[in-house]
Amino acid sequence: MLDVEASGFGRASYPIEVGFVLSDGHPVCTLIRPEPDWTHWDEAAQAVHHIDRATLLRRGRPVRDVVRLLNDCLGGLTVYSDAWAHDYSWLGRLFDASELSPRFRLESLRSLLGEEQARCWHAAKASIIRERGAQRHRASSDARLLQLTFQRLLGGSNGAPIL
């Protein structure tokens, strides 16, 4: 599972953090240093993810390093996102800036769900949020929540199915 935090929404927005969780539950997360021409900033988005631009400039990794990390960890895999259209666009911007190509596929999480699972998704996710308590809204935390929700719906090790 993969999640991207961004500077905002819309055409001028760009990725500021990418996180993913491997099938064994191992999380990987990194801040992304904005490219010089990536200037759009939405205070409302910052209020959600709590990442300020100064932190990105100070602690973010260069775009090319982030892309290499993604390709090294995810190469050959199909990765899933619950916000495919947004995440695909932001990853596209990231890879375009690096002048490299992704070595993994990004698919919609919805493609993994049957009708009954899709119908129960929000209830299962809300249940896991209650069980885990407050978590920060960050890319790897969000990816882990997606993974746990999916496992719950399949009846995996993190709980009986709610179907």
Backbone as JSON Lines, residues from 0, in Angstrom:
{"i":0,"aa":"M","n":[0.85,-1.17,0.0],"ca":[0.0,0.0,0.0],"c":[0.89,1.23,0.0]}
{"i":1,"aa":"L","n":[0.45,2.27,-0.69],"ca":[1.23,3.49,-0.84],"c":[0.33,4.69,-0.63]}
{"i":2,"aa":"D","n":[0.9,5.75,-0.07],"ca":[0.18,7.01,0.11],"c":[1.14,8.16,-0.15]}
{"i":3,"aa":"V","n":[0.59,9.24,-0.68],"ca":[1.38,10.44,-0.96],"c":[0.71,11.63,-0.28]}
{"i":4,"aa":"E","n":[1.5,12.42,0.42],"ca":[1.04,13.71,0.93],"c":[1.54,14.76,-0.06]}
{"i":5,"aa":"A","n":[0.77,15.83,-0.22],"ca":[1.1,16.82,-1.25],"c":[0.96,18.24,-0.72]}
{"i":6,"aa":"S","n":[1.47,19.16,-1.53],"ca":[1.44,20.58,-1.18],"c":[0.04,21.15,-1.23]}
{"i":7,"aa":"G","n":[-0.86,20.44,-1.83],"ca":[-2.25,20.89,-1.99],"c":[-2.91,20.0,-3.03]}
{"i":8,"aa":"F","n":[-3.97,20.51,-3.62],"ca":[-4.64,19.79,-4.69],"c":[-4.6,20.65,-5.94]}
{"i":9,"aa":"G","n":[-4.84,20.03,-7.06],"ca":[-4.87,20.77,-8.32],"c":[-3.57,20.63,-9.08]}
{"i":10,"aa":"R","n":[-3.55,21.25,-10.23],"ca":[-2.46,21.09,-11.19],"c":[-1.11,21.56,-10.67]}
{"i":11,"aa":"A","n":[-1.07,22.57,-9.84],"ca":[0.21,23.11,-9.37],"c":[0.77,22.35,-8.17]}
{"i":12,"aa":"S","n":[-0.01,21.44,-7.61],"ca":[0.45,20.74,-6.41],"c":[1.53,19.72,-6.77]}
{"i":13,"aa":"Y","n":[2.26,19.3,-5.76],"ca":[3.36,18.37,-5.96],"c":[3.52,17.51,-4.71]}
{"i":14,"aa":"P","n":[4.19,16.37,-4.84],"ca":[4.36,15.47,-3.69],"c":[5.37,16.04,-2.7]}
{"i":15,"aa":"I","n":[5.04,15.9,-1.41],"ca":[5.97,16.36,-0.37],"c":[6.41,15.21,0.53]}
{"i":16,"aa":"E","n":[5.66,14.11,0.51],"ca":[6.01,12.94,1.31],"c":[5.42,11.71,0.63]}
{"i":17,"aa":"V","n":[6.18,10.64,0.6],"ca":[5.66,9.38,0.1],"c":[5.96,8.31,1.14]}
{"i":18,"aa":"G","n":[4.96,7.47,1.35],"ca":[5.12,6.38,2.3],"c":[4.45,5.14,1.76]}
{"i":19,"aa":"F","n":[5.0,4.02,2.11],"ca":[4.4,2.76,1.71],"c":[4.67,1.73,2.78]}
{"i":20,"aa":"V","n":[3.88,0.67,2.73],"ca":[4.03,-0.44,3.65],"c":[4.14,-1.7,2.82]}
{"i":21,"aa":"L","n":[5.18,-2.46,3.07],"ca":[5.38,-3.71,2.35],"c":[4.44,-4.77,2.89]}
{"i":22,"aa":"S","n":[4.32,-5.86,2.2],"ca":[3.36,-6.91,2.59],"c":[3.63,-7.47,3.97]}
{"i":23,"aa":"D","n":[4.88,-7.38,4.45],"ca":[5.21,-7.86,5.8],"c":[4.95,-6.82,6.89]}
{"i":24,"aa":"G","n":[4.39,-5.65,6.49],"ca":[4.08,-4.6,7.45],"c":[5.19,-3.58,7.65]}
{"i":25,"aa":"H","n":[6.33,-3.76,6.99],"ca":[7.45,-2.83,7.14],"c":[7.12,-1.49,6.46]}
{"i":26,"aa":"P","n":[7.13,-0.39,7.24],"ca":[6.82,0.92,6.65],"c":[8.08,1.63,6.16]}
{"i":27,"aa":"V","n":[7.93,2.38,5.09],"ca":[9.0,3.24,4.57],"c":[8.36,4.58,4.27]}
{"i":28,"aa":"C","n":[9.01,5.66,4.72],"ca":[8.45,6.99,4.54],"c":[9.59,7.99,4.36]}
{"i":29,"aa":"T","n":[9.4,8.94,3.48],"ca":[10.41,9.98,3.31],"c":[9.77,11.29,2.87]}
{"i":30,"aa":"L","n":[10.32,12.36,3.4],"ca":[9.95,13.7,2.94],"c":[10.67,13.98,1.62]}
{"i":31,"aa":"I","n":[10.06,14.83,0.81],"ca":[10.61,15.15,-0.51],"c":[10.94,16.64,-0.57]}
{"i":32,"aa":"R","n":[12.19,16.95,-0.88],"ca":[12.59,18.35,-1.04],"c":[12.0,18.87,-2.35]}
{"i":33,"aa":"P","n":[11.24,19.95,-2.3],"ca":[10.62,20.48,-3.52],"c":[11.67,20.93,-4.55]}
{"i":34,"aa":"E","n":[11.37,20.7,-5.79],"ca":[12.17,21.23,-6.88],"c":[12.05,22.76,-6.87]}
{"i":35,"aa":"P","n":[13.01,23.48,-7.43],"ca":[12.95,24.95,-7.4],"c":[11.67,25.55,-8.0]}
{"i":36,"aa":"D","n":[11.1,24.89,-9.02],"ca":[9.89,25.43,-9.64],"c":[8.61,24.9,-9.0]}
{"i":37,"aa":"W","n":[8.72,24.11,-7.95],"ca":[7.56,23.63,-7.21],"c":[7.28,24.63,-6.09]}
{"i":38,"aa":"T","n":[6.43,25.58,-6.35],"ca":[6.22,26.68,-5.39],"c":[4.82,26.72,-4.79]}
{"i":39,"aa":"H","n":[3.86,26.03,-5.38],"ca":[2.49,26.05,-4.86],"c":[2.46,25.55,-3.41]}
{"i":40,"aa":"W","n":[1.74,26.25,-2.55],"ca":[1.59,25.8,-1.17],"c":[0.19,26.12,-0.69]}
{"i":41,"aa":"D","n":[-0.49,25.13,-0.15],"ca":[-1.86,25.27,0.33],"c":[-1.86,25.1,1.84]}
{"i":42,"aa":"E","n":[-2.19,26.17,2.55],"ca":[-2.21,26.13,4.02],"c":[-3.22,25.11,4.54]}
{"i":43,"aa":"A","n":[-4.31,24.9,3.81],"ca":[-5.31,23.91,4.25],"c":[-4.72,22.5,4.2]}
{"i":44,"aa":"A","n":[-3.92,22.2,3.19],"ca":[-3.26,20.89,3.12],"c":[-2.27,20.75,4.27]}
{"i":45,"aa":"Q","n":[-1.53,21.8,4.56],"ca":[-0.58,21.77,5.67],"c":[-1.29,21.52,6.99]}
{"i":46,"aa":"A","n":[-2.49,22.07,7.15],"ca":[-3.25,21.85,8.38],"c":[-3.62,20.38,8.56]}
{"i":47,"aa":"V","n":[-3.69,19.63,7.47],"ca":[-4.03,18.21,7.54],"c":[-2.78,17.37,7.81]}
{"i":48,"aa":"H","n":[-1.72,17.58,7.04],"ca":[-0.53,16.73,7.19],"c":[0.51,17.29,8.16]}
{"i":49,"aa":"H","n":[0.4,18.54,8.55],"ca":[1.3,19.16,9.54],"c":[2.77,19.15,9.11]}
{"i":50,"aa":"I","n":[3.01,19.27,7.82],"ca":[4.37,19.37,7.3],"c":[4.5,20.77,6.7]}
{"i":51,"aa":"D","n":[5.44,21.55,7.2],"ca":[5.61,22.89,6.62],"c":[6.72,22.87,5.57]}
{"i":52,"aa":"R","n":[6.68,23.87,4.7],"ca":[7.63,23.92,3.59],"c":[9.07,24.05,4.08]}
{"i":53,"aa":"A","n":[9.3,24.78,5.16],"ca":[10.66,24.92,5.7],"c":[11.23,23.56,6.11]}
{"i":54,"aa":"T","n":[10.41,22.71,6.68],"ca":[10.86,21.37,7.05],"c":[11.25,20.57,5.82]}
{"i":55,"aa":"L","n":[10.47,20.69,4.75],"ca":[10.8,19.99,3.51],"c":[12.14,20.45,2.95]}
{"i":56,"aa":"L","n":[12.36,21.75,2.97],"ca":[13.61,22.28,2.44],"c":[14.8,21.85,3.29]}
{"i":57,"aa":"R","n":[14.58,21.71,4.58],"ca":[15.65,21.35,5.52],"c":[15.87,19.83,5.57]}
{"i":58,"aa":"R","n":[14.79,19.05,5.59],"ca":[14.91,17.61,5.86],"c":[14.49,16.71,4.7]}
{"i":59,"aa":"G","n":[13.91,17.3,3.66],"ca":[13.46,16.48,2.53],"c":[14.62,15.92,1.73]}
{"i":60,"aa":"R","n":[14.38,14.76,1.15],"ca":[15.39,14.13,0.3],"c":[15.22,14.65,-1.12]}
{"i":61,"aa":"P","n":[16.31,14.74,-1.87],"ca":[16.2,15.15,-3.27],"c":[15.31,14.19,-4.06]}
{"i":62,"aa":"V","n":[14.62,14.74,-5.04],"ca":[13.66,13.98,-5.85],"c":[14.29,12.71,-6.41]}
{"i":63,"aa":"R","n":[15.45,12.81,-6.98],"ca":[16.1,11.64,-7.59],"c":[16.36,10.55,-6.55]}
{"i":64,"aa":"D","n":[16.74,10.92,-5.34],"ca":[16.97,9.94,-4.27],"c":[15.67,9.24,-3.88]}
{"i":65,"aa":"V","n":[14.57,10.0,-3.83],"ca":[13.27,9.42,-3.49],"c":[12.83,8.43,-4.56]}
{"i":66,"aa":"V","n":[13.01,8.8,-5.81],"ca":[12.64,7.91,-6.91],"c":[13.47,6.63,-6.88]}
{"i":67,"aa":"R","n":[14.74,6.75,-6.6],"ca":[15.58,5.55,-6.5],"c":[15.12,4.65,-5.35]}
{"i":68,"aa":"L","n":[14.77,5.27,-4.22],"ca":[14.25,4.51,-3.08],"c":[12.99,3.74,-3.48]}
{"i":69,"aa":"L","n":[12.06,4.43,-4.13],"ca":[10.82,3.79,-4.58],"c":[11.12,2.62,-5.51]}
{"i":70,"aa":"N","n":[11.96,2.85,-6.5],"ca":[12.28,1.79,-7.45],"c":[13.03,0.63,-6.79]}
{"i":71,"aa":"D","n":[13.94,0.94,-5.88],"ca":[14.68,-0.13,-5.2],"c":[13.77,-0.99,-4.34]}
{"i":72,"aa":"C","n":[12.86,-0.36,-3.62],"ca":[11.98,-1.1,-2.7],"c":[10.78,-1.74,-3.39]}
{"i":73,"aa":"L","n":[10.28,-1.1,-4.43],"ca":[9.02,-1.53,-5.03],"c":[9.16,-2.11,-6.43]}
{"i":74,"aa":"G","n":[10.38,-2.13,-6.95],"ca":[10.61,-2.61,-8.31],"c":[9.98,-3.97,-8.56]}
{"i":75,"aa":"G","n":[9.22,-4.07,-9.64],"ca":[8.58,-5.32,-10.03],"c":[7.26,-5.6,-9.33]}
{"i":76,"aa":"L","n":[6.88,-4.77,-8.38],"ca":[5.64,-4.99,-7.63],"c":[4.48,-4.17,-8.19]}
{"i":77,"aa":"T","n":[3.29,-4.57,-7.84],"ca":[2.1,-3.75,-8.03],"c":[1.76,-3.2,-6.67]}
{"i":78,"aa":"V","n":[1.63,-1.88,-6.59],"ca":[1.37,-1.18,-5.33],"c":[-0.01,-0.56,-5.43]}
{"i":79,"aa":"Y","n":[-0.69,-0.47,-4.28],"ca":[-2.08,-0.03,-4.29],"c":[-2.27,1.25,-3.49]}
{"i":80,"aa":"S","n":[-3.19,2.08,-3.98],"ca":[-3.5,3.37,-3.37],"c":[-5.01,3.54,-3.31]}
{"i":81,"aa":"D","n":[-5.48,4.18,-2.24],"ca":[-6.92,4.45,-2.15],"c":[-7.3,5.76,-2.84]}
{"i":82,"aa":"A","n":[-6.31,6.54,-3.25],"ca":[-6.55,7.8,-3.95],"c":[-5.73,7.77,-5.24]}
{"i":83,"aa":"W","n":[-6.0,6.76,-6.05],"ca":[-5.18,6.47,-7.21],"c":[-4.97,7.69,-8.11]}
{"i":84,"aa":"A","n":[-6.02,8.4,-8.43],"ca":[-5.9,9.52,-9.38],"c":[-4.93,10.58,-8.87]}
{"i":85,"aa":"H","n":[-5.05,10.93,-7.6],"ca":[-4.15,11.93,-7.03],"c":[-2.73,11.38,-6.92]}
{"i":86,"aa":"D","n":[-2.6,10.19,-6.33],"ca":[-1.27,9.63,-6.1],"c":[-0.55,9.36,-7.41]}
{"i":87,"aa":"Y","n":[-1.27,8.89,-8.42],"ca":[-0.67,8.65,-9.73],"c":[-0.12,9.94,-10.32]}
{"i":88,"aa":"S","n":[-0.9,11.01,-10.2],"ca":[-0.48,12.31,-10.72],"c":[0.76,12.81,-9.98]}
{"i":89,"aa":"W","n":[0.76,12.71,-8.65],"ca":[1.9,13.2,-7.87],"c":[3.14,12.35,-8.11]}
{"i":90,"aa":"L","n":[2.98,11.03,-8.22],"ca":[4.13,10.19,-8.55],"c":[4.65,10.5,-9.96]}
{"i":91,"aa":"G","n":[3.73,10.79,-10.87],"ca":[4.14,11.18,-12.22],"c":[4.98,12.44,-12.2]}
{"i":92,"aa":"R","n":[4.58,13.39,-11.39],"ca":[5.35,14.63,-11.28],"c":[6.73,14.35,-10.68]}
{"i":93,"aa":"L","n":[6.78,13.48,-9.7],"ca":[8.04,13.11,-9.05],"c":[8.98,12.43,-10.06]}
{"i":94,"aa":"F","n":[8.46,11.44,-10.78],"ca":[9.29,10.72,-11.74],"c":[9.68,11.61,-12.92]}
{"i":95,"aa":"D","n":[8.79,12.47,-13.37],"ca":[9.14,13.4,-14.45],"c":[10.31,14.28,-14.04]}
{"i":96,"aa":"A","n":[10.28,14.8,-12.82],"ca":[11.36,15.68,-12.34],"c":[12.68,14.94,-12.22]}
{"i":97,"aa":"S","n":[12.62,13.64,-11.95],"ca":[13.84,12.85,-11.78],"c":[14.41,12.37,-13.12]}
{"i":98,"aa":"E","n":[13.57,12.42,-14.16],"ca":[13.91,11.91,-15.48],"c":[14.18,10.4,-15.46]}
{"i":99,"aa":"L","n":[13.55,9.71,-14.51],"ca":[13.61,8.26,-14.41],"c":[12.21,7.69,-14.58]}
{"i":100,"aa":"S","n":[12.12,6.4,-14.81],"ca":[10.82,5.74,-14.97],"c":[10.55,4.84,-13.78]}
{"i":101,"aa":"P","n":[9.28,4.73,-13.39],"ca":[8.95,3.81,-12.29],"c":[9.17,2.36,-12.73]}
{"i":102,"aa":"R","n":[9.63,1.56,-11.79],"ca":[9.82,0.13,-12.04],"c":[8.76,-0.67,-11.3]}
{"i":103,"aa":"F","n":[7.66,-0.02,-10.95],"ca":[6.54,-0.67,-10.27],"c":[5.26,-0.12,-10.87]}
{"i":104,"aa":"R","n":[4.15,-0.81,-10.6],"ca":[2.84,-0.35,-11.08],"c":[2.04,0.17,-9.91]}
{"i":105,"aa":"L","n":[1.31,1.24,-10.12],"ca":[0.38,1.76,-9.12],"c":[-1.02,1.46,-9.6]}
{"i":106,"aa":"E","n":[-1.81,0.81,-8.74],"ca":[-3.19,0.46,-9.06],"c":[-4.11,0.98,-7.97]}
{"i":107,"aa":"S","n":[-5.37,1.06,-8.32],"ca":[-6.38,1.47,-7.35],"c":[-6.68,0.33,-6.39]}
{"i":108,"aa":"L","n":[-6.7,0.65,-5.13],"ca":[-7.06,-0.33,-4.1],"c":[-8.43,-0.93,-4.39]}
{"i":109,"aa":"R","n":[-9.3,-0.16,-4.97],"ca":[-10.66,-0.63,-5.28],"c":[-10.63,-1.87,-6.15]}
{"i":110,"aa":"S","n":[-9.6,-2.01,-6.98],"ca":[-9.52,-3.17,-7.87],"c":[-9.34,-4.49,-7.11]}
{"i":111,"aa":"L","n":[-8.93,-4.41,-5.85],"ca":[-8.74,-5.61,-5.03],"c":[-10.0,-6.03,-4.29]}
{"i":112,"aa":"L","n":[-10.99,-5.14,-4.26],"ca":[-12.17,-5.36,-3.42],"c":[-13.36,-5.87,-4.22]}
{"i":113,"aa":"G","n":[-14.04,-6.84,-3.65],"ca":[-15.33,-7.25,-4.18],"c":[-16.38,-6.23,-3.76]}
{"i":114,"aa":"E","n":[-17.57,-6.39,-4.26],"ca":[-18.64,-5.43,-3.95],"c":[-18.92,-5.36,-2.45]}
{"i":115,"aa":"E","n":[-19.0,-6.51,-1.79],"ca":[-19.3,-6.53,-0.36],"c":[-18.15,-5.91,0.44]}
{"i":116,"aa":"Q","n":[-16.92,-6.19,0.05],"ca":[-15.77,-5.59,0.72],"c":[-15.75,-4.07,0.54]}
{"i":117,"aa":"A","n":[-16.05,-3.63,-0.67],"ca":[-16.09,-2.18,-0.93],"c":[-17.19,-1.52,-0.08]}
{"i":118,"aa":"R","n":[-18.32,-2.19,0.04],"ca":[-19.43,-1.65,0.84],"c":[-19.03,-1.54,2.31]}
{"i":119,"aa":"C","n":[-18.22,-2.48,2.8],"ca":[-17.82,-2.51,4.21],"c":[-16.53,-1.74,4.5]}
{"i":120,"aa":"W","n":[-15.88,-1.22,3.48],"ca":[-14.57,-0.59,3.64],"c":[-14.55,0.48,4.72]}
{"i":121,"aa":"H","n":[-15.45,1.46,4.63],"ca":[-15.42,2.59,5.57],"c":[-15.67,2.16,7.0]}
{"i":122,"aa":"A","n":[-16.57,1.2,7.2],"ca":[-16.84,0.71,8.55],"c":[-15.62,-0.01,9.12]}
{"i":123,"aa":"A","n":[-14.97,-0.82,8.3],"ca":[-13.77,-1.53,8.76],"c":[-12.65,-0.55,9.08]}
{"i":124,"aa":"K","n":[-12.48,0.44,8.24],"ca":[-11.43,1.46,8.45],"c":[-11.71,2.24,9.74]}
{"i":125,"aa":"A","n":[-12.95,2.63,9.95],"ca":[-13.32,3.37,11.16],"c":[-13.08,2.52,12.41]}
{"i":126,"aa":"S","n":[-13.35,1.23,12.32],"ca":[-13.12,0.33,13.45],"c":[-11.63,0.27,13.79]}
{"i":127,"aa":"I","n":[-10.8,0.17,12.79],"ca":[-9.36,0.11,13.03],"c":[-8.85,1.43,13.6]}
{"i":128,"aa":"I","n":[-9.36,2.53,13.13],"ca":[-8.97,3.85,13.67],"c":[-9.32,3.92,15.15]}
{"i":129,"aa":"R","n":[-10.51,3.45,15.51],"ca":[-10.9,3.45,16.93],"c":[-9.96,2.56,17.75]}
{"i":130,"aa":"E","n":[-9.64,1.4,17.23],"ca":[-8.77,0.46,17.94],"c":[-7.35,0.99,18.11]}
{"i":131,"aa":"R","n":[-6.84,1.66,17.1],"ca":[-5.46,2.14,17.13],"c":[-5.32,3.48,17.86]}
{"i":132,"aa":"G","n":[-6.4,4.19,18.0],"ca":[-6.32,5.52,18.59],"c":[-5.8,6.53,17.58]}
{"i":133,"aa":"A","n":[-5.6,7.73,18.04],"ca":[-5.16,8.82,17.16],"c":[-3.8,8.52,16.55]}
{"i":134,"aa":"Q","n":[-3.71,8.66,15.26],"ca":[-2.45,8.5,14.52],"c":[-2.21,9.78,13.73]}
{"i":135,"aa":"R","n":[-0.97,10.08,13.48],"ca":[-0.67,11.26,12.66],"c":[-1.09,11.0,11.22]}
{"i":136,"aa":"H","n":[-1.52,12.04,10.56],"ca":[-1.92,11.93,9.15],"c":[-0.67,12.11,8.3]}
{"i":137,"aa":"R","n":[0.05,11.03,8.13],"ca":[1.28,11.04,7.34],"c":[1.24,9.85,6.4]}
{"i":138,"aa":"A","n":[2.08,9.88,5.4],"ca":[2.0,8.91,4.31],"c":[2.13,7.46,4.77]}
{"i":139,"aa":"S","n":[3.15,7.13,5.56],"ca":[3.31,5.72,5.95],"c":[2.23,5.28,6.93]}
{"i":140,"aa":"S","n":[1.79,6.18,7.8],"ca":[0.7,5.84,8.73],"c":[-0.59,5.57,7.96]}
{"i":141,"aa":"D","n":[-0.85,6.4,6.96],"ca":[-2.05,6.2,6.14],"c":[-1.96,4.91,5.33]}
{"i":142,"aa":"A","n":[-0.77,4.61,4.8],"ca":[-0.59,3.36,4.05],"c":[-0.8,2.15,4.97]}
{"i":143,"aa":"R","n":[-0.31,2.23,6.19],"ca":[-0.5,1.13,7.14],"c":[-1.98,0.95,7.47]}
{"i":144,"aa":"L","n":[-2.71,2.04,7.63],"ca":[-4.15,1.95,7.88],"c":[-4.86,1.26,6.71]}
{"i":145,"aa":"L","n":[-4.47,1.59,5.49],"ca":[-5.05,0.91,4.33],"c":[-4.76,-0.58,4.36]}
{"i":146,"aa":"Q","n":[-3.53,-0.93,4.69],"ca":[-3.15,-2.33,4.75],"c":[-3.95,-3.08,5.81]}
{"i":147,"aa":"L","n":[-4.06,-2.49,7.0],"ca":[-4.8,-3.14,8.08],"c":[-6.28,-3.29,7.73]}
{"i":148,"aa":"T","n":[-6.84,-2.28,7.08],"ca":[-8.24,-2.35,6.67],"c":[-8.45,-3.46,5.66]}
{"i":149,"aa":"F","n":[-7.56,-3.53,4.69],"ca":[-7.66,-4.58,3.68],"c":[-7.54,-5.97,4.33]}
{"i":150,"aa":"Q","n":[-6.57,-6.12,5.23],"ca":[-6.41,-7.4,5.91],"c":[-7.65,-7.75,6.73]}
{"i":151,"aa":"R","n":[-8.24,-6.77,7.36],"ca":[-9.45,-7.01,8.15],"c":[-10.57,-7.51,7.25]}
{"i":152,"aa":"L","n":[-10.72,-6.9,6.1],"ca":[-11.78,-7.31,5.19],"c":[-11.55,-8.71,4.62]}
{"i":153,"aa":"L","n":[-10.28,-9.1,4.54],"ca":[-9.97,-10.45,4.06],"c":[-9.99,-11.47,5.17]}
{"i":154,"aa":"G","n":[-10.09,-10.99,6.43],"ca":[-10.06,-11.9,7.55],"c":[-8.65,-12.33,7.9]}
{"i":155,"aa":"G","n":[-7.68,-11.45,7.65],"ca":[-6.28,-11.76,7.89],"c":[-5.95,-11.75,9.37]}
{"i":156,"aa":"S","n":[-4.67,-11.74,9.66],"ca":[-4.17,-11.88,11.03],"c":[-4.54,-10.72,11.93]}
{"i":157,"aa":"N","n":[-5.02,-9.65,11.36],"ca":[-5.34,-8.48,12.2],"c":[-6.82,-8.41,12.57]}
{"i":158,"aa":"G","n":[-7.52,-9.49,12.46],"ca":[-8.91,-9.49,12.9],"c":[-9.79,-10.29,11.98]}
{"i":159,"aa":"A","n":[-10.9,-10.7,12.51],"ca":[-11.86,-11.47,11.74],"c":[-12.53,-10.55,10.72]}
{"i":160,"aa":"P","n":[-12.94,-11.11,9.59],"ca":[-13.63,-10.29,8.6],"c":[-14.94,-9.75,9.15]}
{"i":161,"aa":"I","n":[-15.3,-8.55,8.7],"ca":[-16.57,-8.0,9.17],"c":[-17.69,-8.32,8.18]}
{"i":162,"aa":"L","n":[-17.37,-9.13,7.17],"ca":[-18.38,-9.48,6.17],"c":[-19.34,-10.52,6.69]}
